[in-house]
Amino acid sequence: MFTLLMLPTMFSESARWSADVHHAMVPAAWKRLVQSWEPDPESLGYAATVPGSWIVYVLWPLTAVALAVIVVRRRDV
């Protein structure tokens, strides 16, 4: 829960590494996908891309399912 809600607010788009982490989060991907205009090319931040946002939406559920399978298989019954 912390990763999805609080962690994205700790990263900005001003530095490249921080923008990369920020754009890998679901809220930032959603924000980019619902934006109907292109980002200002003269802005000081690094903008997310639409294909990158779709990749985030594909990878988060796949990662969650993979972790769930690993945890269930290794769980002591």
C-alpha positions as CSV (number, residue, x, y, z in Angstrom):
1,M,0.0,0.0,0.0
2,F,2.8,2.4,0.9
3,T,4.5,1.7,-2.5
4,L,1.4,2.6,-4.4
5,L,0.2,5.6,-2.4
6,M,3.0,7.3,-0.6
7,L,6.2,6.5,-2.5
8,P,5.3,8.3,-5.7
9,T,5.0,11.6,-3.8
10,M,8.6,11.3,-2.7
11,F,10.0,11.6,-6.2
12,S,9.8,14.5,-8.6
13,E,10.4,15.0,-12.3
14,S,13.3,17.5,-11.9
15,A,16.2,14.9,-11.8
16,R,16.4,12.1,-14.3
17,W,16.8,9.2,-11.8
18,S,13.9,10.6,-9.7
19,A,11.7,11.0,-12.7
20,D,12.4,7.4,-13.8
21,V,11.3,6.1,-10.4
22,H,8.3,8.4,-10.3
23,H,7.2,7.3,-13.8
24,A,7.4,3.6,-12.8
25,M,4.6,4.1,-10.3
26,V,0.9,3.6,-11.1
27,P,-0.4,7.1,-10.2
28,A,2.1,8.8,-12.5
29,A,1.2,6.4,-15.3
30,W,-2.5,7.1,-14.9
31,K,-1.9,10.9,-14.8
32,R,0.0,10.7,-18.1
33,L,-2.6,8.5,-19.8
34,V,-5.5,10.8,-19.0
35,Q,-3.5,13.9,-20.0
36,S,-4.9,14.9,-23.4
37,W,-2.0,17.2,-24.4
38,E,1.7,16.7,-25.0
39,P,4.0,18.0,-22.3
40,D,5.7,21.3,-22.8
41,P,9.1,20.6,-24.5
42,E,10.7,23.6,-22.7
43,S,9.6,22.3,-19.2
44,L,12.4,21.6,-16.7
45,G,11.1,18.2,-15.8
46,Y,11.3,14.8,-17.5
47,A,7.9,13.8,-18.9
48,A,6.5,10.3,-19.0
49,T,5.6,8.7,-22.3
50,V,2.4,7.1,-23.2
51,P,4.0,3.7,-24.2
52,G,6.0,3.8,-21.0
53,S,2.8,4.4,-19.0
54,W,1.1,1.4,-20.6
55,I,4.2,-0.7,-19.8
56,V,3.8,0.3,-16.2
57,Y,0.2,-0.9,-16.2
58,V,1.3,-4.3,-17.7
59,L,4.2,-4.9,-15.4
60,W,2.6,-4.0,-12.0
61,P,-0.1,-6.8,-12.2
62,L,2.4,-9.3,-13.6
63,T,4.9,-8.6,-10.8
64,A,2.1,-8.9,-8.2
65,V,1.0,-12.3,-9.6
66,A,4.6,-13.5,-9.8
67,L,5.3,-12.5,-6.2
68,A,2.0,-14.1,-5.0
69,V,3.0,-17.4,-6.8
70,I,6.4,-17.4,-5.2
71,V,5.2,-16.6,-1.8
72,V,2.4,-19.3,-1.9
73,R,4.8,-22.0,-3.1
74,R,7.4,-21.2,-0.4
75,R,4.8,-20.9,2.4
76,D,5.1,-23.4,5.1
77,V,1.9,-25.3,5.3
